[in-house]
Structure formats: C-alpha cells, structure tokens
Amino acid sequence: MNLTELLTWHSNKNTNTDNLKSSLTGALLGLPLLFLLSACQAAPVKLPDGALSKMQSIRVVAVEMPPLEVLPDLLTSRMPVYRHYDNMVLPIYPELALYRNPGGILIAGQIGQGDSVKQVSLPQNTDKTQRLHSTSAYANVWLPTSDLAIQAVSQLNTSFIKARTVSYCLGLPLQSRHADLLAWRTAVEQWYGQNTTALDYRQLEREPVDAVVEIGIGHYRIFEGQVKLQVLIKVIDPHTRQVIARTGRESVSTDTSTQVLLRNEGAKFKALVLEKGAHLLAQAFHDVGLI
C-alpha cells in the first residue's frame, strides 16, 4: 500500500474521531489558561480626583501582545496529512512554534515539515526586565496594540487631551519568546499587576509629559470562529512612576468561521480586532475617568 492509499484508508476510518478529538482537546487546553487570566487579574483602579485636570500632555505606549491562540490548531487545515500522524509510523511529527500567517498575524501553534508558514524570531532578553523595543523589531509582525495606540490618541484628542504615540513598544517581562502561551499570559498578568514601572518615561521625551498610557492585550484567541479580545490599559504618572489607573474590557464575537477570518491575509480578523478594540478602549477610558 503506498502513502496515498494509506492516508485515504486512515481518513475514511478516523475522520469523525479526529474531528471530535480535535474539538475536545482544543476546548480543554484553552480552559485552564482562560481561568488563569481571569482569576489572577489585578483590580481596576480609577484616576484620583483632580488628576485629569492636570493632564495637558499624554504619551500612548503600545505593549507587546501575546501571540494569537487558534483552536482547533490550523496545521491540519494547511496540511491534512497531519490529521493522522498520531496513528502512523512516519517521521512527520509537528512542532510547536511562533509563526506568522500571510498577513503577518503572530500565532502560537503547530507547524509541519514543509509548512507554508514562516517561523518568527522575536527579541530575546537576558532576564525578565521590561524594555522598550523599537517598533522596527516587529517589522514583519502585525502589532494590534500599535494600531490601538493610534486609536487611543484619536479618542483622547477628541476629548481635548493632547496625546501622541511613541515609536517604541514596551516588551512584556519575558526572557524567552517562544510558543508557550502560559508563559505569555503570565507575563501579561505581571505587567498589568505592577503598581510601579521601572522605566523613566521622562527621559524619552524632550517636552514635559503629564501621563503615560500603556495599552496591552490580554485574551487574544479564536476558538471555532469565536474571537475573544481583551484590551488592558494602565495610566502612569511619569514623575513618580506610579500606576494611577488601570482597567480592562473584553468582548466575544461569533459572527463567522476561523477560515473566513484569516483568509485574504487575515483582513477580516484585523478589521474585527481594530473595530472591537476601539470600542473597548473607549469603555476603558470612561471606566478610569480619562474621557
């Protein structure tokens, strides 16, 4: 029996079982991470009374986001042979890696031998100290937080608050940037829960800055076409380095399939993230008393 016949036989025998196993496995793997992020998140904090009236100039900083989680994994849709690799004695085992889809969306998932997607290498640190990276370090990767930072500036300017973005991205407290989603989520929690920052934002600007708004992403996943997005914000006093406000808002969208979301270089997914993200930003700004 040749390889094609073998794959056909396995397909007829195992398709229903594999589909069920894939869905159940994806759901079970996603739940612990979801509960971890929800259970450990720091409490929201509103701006102190009178703080807004003192904010004449604000800088908005994009925070490094975790890779997108997609369940069920996309490998079997790109390379159907991997639907049956666990039942075959063939040297075609997949590996877990960071990769980008044709539209530059950073994804943590499985890749196979001869896969069409490209692995991504992100900036590595010698320790978990947070650093500012030039956005050029992410030139081949879509940074939704960078686009949301632009949205934030527009909303703040509309509310008569002078704001602008910076050409840096705040790295998460990660030493190694690999496909370990739990490590990414832990890093998001550490950043969001910090009550002070080690960064001296005053040294980045020649003009006086009254506040810095950091914009990050928490939940960031597609499960059977459902998109879960969480936007997190922190407001920092650059003089004391204290966090004076923070909150998060999230949404779930269920209007289409994973394949439709990610086709055409992920155009529909990107548009959905930016549309929902803009609404979440406005809600978060209102919650902390910034607009």
N, C-alpha and C positions, 0 to 999 in steps of 0.2 A: 504494500500500500504506500503510495507516495505522499508527500506532505500535504498537498491539496486535498486528497481523499481523506487523509487523517483529520484535517481541520473540519471538513464537511461532516464527517461522522460525529465528531465531538460537538459540532454546532447543533445538529439535529437532536443529540442526546441531552445536551446540557443547557440550552438557551434559557428555558424558563427558570431553572435552578440558579443559573448565573445571575440573571436579572434580579431575582428575589434577593440573592445573597449580596449583590452589589448595593441594593437599596437599603437593606437592613444594616449592612456594615457601615455605610456612609452615615446613616442616622445615628447609630450607636457611637461612632467615633466622634461625631460632632457634638453630642450632648455634654460630655464632661467638660469640653473646652468652653461651651456656651455657659454652663453653670459656673465655671471658674471665673469667667469675666464678669458675670452678673453679680456673683456673691461677694467679690473682693473689691468692688469699685468704691472709691472714696466718696464721701458725702458731698453733695453740691454746696457751694458757698456763694452768697450774693455779695455784690460790691458794698463796702461800708458806706454809710450815709455821707453824702457830700463828696464822695470820691470822683463821681462822674464830672462834676463841675470843674475839677482841677485838671481834667484830661484835655489838653489842647492838641497834643500830638501823639499818635499811636503807631507802632510798628506791628505788622502782622507777620508771623513766622510760621511756615509750614513745617509740620513734624513728620518725620519718616513714618510711613504707614506699613502695616504688616502685609505680606503677600495675600492675594485673594485665595480663599479656600473654595473649591468647587467639588460638590458631591452630587452624584457619583463621580469618581475620577474621570477625566476626559481621555485618558490613554486609550481605552477600549473603543472610543468613537473615532480616534485618529488611526489606530492600528488594531483592527478587530481580532487579529491573531492572539492578542493578549487576554481575550476573554477566557481562554482555555489554557493559559500557560501553567496554571497550578495542577492541571491534570496530565501534563505532558513532560516527558523526559527530554527536554530540549534546552540548550543554553541561551535562553532568551528572557531571562528574568529582568523585570523593570527595576529602576532605582528611583528613590525619592530625591527630588531636586527643585531648585528655583529655576523657573523658565519664564519666558515671555511669549505671549501669543503674537500673531502677526501685527496686532495693533499696539504692541508694547505693554500690555497689561501683565503685571508681575503675578505669577501663580506659583503656589507650592503644590506639587503633585508628582505623579509618576511619569517617567519618560522611558521609552524603549530604545532598543538598538535600531539605528537608522531613523529615529524620530524626526519629524519635520520641525519641531520647536527647538529653540536655542536656549541653552543654559545661560544663566545670568550670574555674574560675579559682582557682588556689592562691596562697598568699602568695609574693611575689617579693622578692628581695634585691638590694641594690646591689652585692654581692660574694658570694663563696662562704663567708663566715664563718658558722659554725653558730650558730643562735639557738634559744631556747626560744619556741615559739608556744603561745598558749592553745589548748586543745582546741576552743574555740568557733570557731576559724578553720576547722575542718573539720566544721562542724555538719551539712553536707549530704552528707558522705562517710563511709563506713564505715571506721573505723580498726582493723584487726585487731590491731595492736600494742597499742592501748589495752586491748582485751579480754584480750589475752595478759598484759598487765601485771597485771591483776586476778587472773588465774590464777596468776601468779608469786607474788603476795602470799599467796594462799591456801596454796600449796605451802610457802613459807618459814615462814609462821605455824605450819603443821602440824609443821614441823621445829623449833619453838620459837625461831624467829628473828623478832623484832619487825620487821615491814615494812609499808609502805603506799605507795600510789601518790601521784603529784603531779598537779596539774591543768594540766600542760604537756606538750607534745610536742616532742621535740628534732628540729629540722629537719636534713635532710641538707645537706652542703656543696654546695649548688646555688645558682646565681644566678638562672637561669630555670627555671621548672617547666612544661615542655611535654611533648609525646608522644614525645620522643627517649629510647627505652628504654636505649640505650647510655650516655647521659649519666646516667640514673638509676642504672644498675648501677655505673658508675664512681664515683658519689657514695657508694654503699653500700660499695664497696671502700675508699674513702678514710676513711670514718667507722670501719669495722671495723679498718682497719690502723693507726689512730692510737694511739700509745703514751701520749699525754697528752691532756687535754682543756683547752680554753681557758675553759671555764665554771667559775665558782666556785660549786659547789653549796652551800657553807656559807651563802651569802647568801640562799638560797631558804627556809631553814628556821630557825625560832626554836629548835627543840630540836637538840641535838647529833646528828649523823649520822655513823655509822662507815663506811658504804659506800654507793655508788650502783650500782644495776644498770640498765644500759641494754639494752632489748630491741628488736631490729630484725628485719627480714625481708630475706633475700637472694633466692633463687629464689622466684618467685611467678608461676606460669603454668599455663594449661590448654592442652594440645595433644591434640586429638581425644579429649577426655574424660579424659585423664590429668592429674591435678593434682600439680604439683611444688611443694613448700613447703620452705623452709629458714628456720629460726629461728636468729638470731645473738644472743649475749649478751656483754656486757662488764661487768666489775666494776671500779669506780673508787674509789680512795682519795680522798675529797674534800679531805683536808688537803694532800696532795702533788700532787693532780690526775693521778697516775699510774694507768695501767691495770694492775691486778694480776692479772687473769684474763680470759680470753675463750675462746670456742669457738662452734661451730655444729653443728647437727644438721639433717638433711633427710629427707624421705620422699616417696614417689611413690604415689599412689592411682589405681587403674584400674578402679573398680567401676561406672562409669556414663558417660553421654554429656554433652557440653557443654550441650546444651539442657535436660536434666534438672537439671543442677547449677545453672543460672542462672534457671530458671523460678520462679514464686512469689517474686519479689524476691530471688532468689539464696539462699533459705533453706537448701537442701541444701549449697550451696557454703560458706556461712558456718559451718554446723554442722561440716562436714568440716574446715575450716581450724582452728576452735577445738579440736576433738577431737584432731586430729593435732598441733596446736601445743602443747597441754597435755602430750602425751607427749614431744614434742621438748624442751620446757622442762625437764621432769623429768630427761631424759637429760643435757641440757647442764649443769644444776646439779650432777648427780652427777659429770660429767666434770671439772668445775673444782674439785670438793671443797666445794661450797656446801651440799649436803644429803647 
